[in-house]
Amino acid sequence: MAKLNAKDFIASLNEMSLLEIKELVDAMKEEYGVDPTAVAVAAAPAAGAAAEESSTVTVNLVSAGGQKIPVIKAIRDITGLGLKEAKDIADNGGAIKENISKEEGNEIKSQLEELGATVELA
């Protein structure tokens, strides 16, 4: 019997019905004693977490620096928060924006650092 490569195997799976794929999985369990669905389920969250981690960031203010008023104004412009909420972030630090692209996060970080703030991306 000719050996199948991964591309041919996947192409043959695309031609199968769900019932045929289930029968294939059951046959693999019997033949090899391994449940291929358990491996796929265990690997999926790890891959998803790595992709999510690398594509989104949270911008955290560590310190507003010496000129707090311009930093408060910038926080208000970036987030749309009110004066009190923006001042609380400037005073105490914390998340400015969450789950944004790395590019946007770096833009916000550089904007705030120009004003003297200390910012980190998580």
C-alpha positions in Angstrom: 0.0 0.0 0.0 1.3 3.5 -0.9 2.1 5.8 2.0 -0.2 8.8 2.3 1.3 12.2 3.0 -0.5 14.8 5.2 -1.8 16.7 2.2 -3.4 13.6 0.6 -4.8 12.5 3.9 -6.5 15.9 4.5 -7.8 15.9 1.0 -9.4 12.5 1.6 -10.9 13.7 4.8 -12.5 16.6 3.0 -14.3 14.0 0.7 -15.7 12.0 3.7 -19.0 12.5 5.5 -19.1 13.1 9.2 -20.2 9.5 9.8 -17.2 8.2 7.8 -14.8 10.4 9.8 -16.4 9.2 13.1 -15.9 5.6 11.9 -12.3 6.4 11.0 -11.7 7.9 14.5 -13.2 4.8 16.1 -11.0 2.5 14.0 -7.9 4.5 15.1 -8.9 4.1 18.7 -9.2 0.4 18.3 -6.0 -0.1 16.3 -3.7 2.2 18.2 -5.4 2.7 21.6 -5.3 6.5 21.2 -8.1 8.9 21.0 -7.1 11.4 18.4 -9.9 13.9 19.4 -8.3 14.2 22.9 -5.0 15.2 21.4 -6.7 17.8 19.1 -8.7 19.2 21.9 -5.7 19.5 24.2 -3.6 21.2 21.6 -6.3 23.7 20.4 -6.4 25.9 23.5 -2.7 26.2 23.7 -2.4 27.3 20.1 -5.3 29.7 20.4 -3.8 31.3 23.5 -0.4 31.8 21.8 -2.1 33.4 18.8 -4.2 35.6 21.0 -1.2 36.6 23.2 0.9 37.6 20.3 -1.8 39.6 18.5 -3.3 41.7 21.3 -2.0 43.7 24.2 -3.1 45.7 27.2 -1.7 49.2 27.8 -1.0 49.8 31.5 0.0 53.1 33.0 2.7 52.6 35.6 3.3 56.2 36.5 2.0 59.5 35.1 5.3 61.2 35.7 5.9 64.8 36.6 3.4 66.4 34.3 0.1 64.7 35.3 -2.4 67.1 33.6 -1.2 66.4 30.0 -1.3 62.7 30.8 -4.8 62.9 32.1 -5.9 64.7 28.9 -4.2 62.1 26.8 -6.0 59.3 28.7 -9.3 61.0 28.2 -8.6 61.3 24.5 -7.5 57.7 24.1 -10.3 56.1 26.2 -13.2 58.5 26.1 -13.3 58.4 29.9 -14.5 61.3 32.1 -12.1 63.6 34.0 -12.5 61.7 37.3 -11.9 58.3 35.8 -8.9 59.5 33.8 -7.4 61.2 36.9 -7.9 58.0 38.9 -5.8 56.1 36.3 -3.2 58.8 36.3 -3.0 58.8 40.1 -3.1 55.1 40.7 -2.0 53.5 37.4 -3.9 50.7 35.7 -5.2 49.6 32.3 -5.8 52.2 29.8 -6.9 50.0 26.9 -7.3 46.2 26.8 -7.2 43.6 24.0 -5.9 46.0 21.3 -3.5 45.3 18.5 0.2 45.5 19.3 0.5 48.3 16.8 -2.1 50.4 18.5 -0.7 49.6 21.9 2.8 50.8 20.8 1.3 54.0 19.4 -0.5 54.7 22.7 2.6 53.9 24.7 4.8 56.2 22.7 2.2 59.0 22.9 2.1 58.8 26.7 5.8 58.3 27.1 6.4 61.6 25.2 4.4 63.3 28.0 6.7 61.7 30.6 4.5 58.8 31.7 5.8 55.3 32.3 3.8 52.7 30.3 4.0 49.0 29.8 2.4 46.6 27.4 1.1 43.3 28.8 
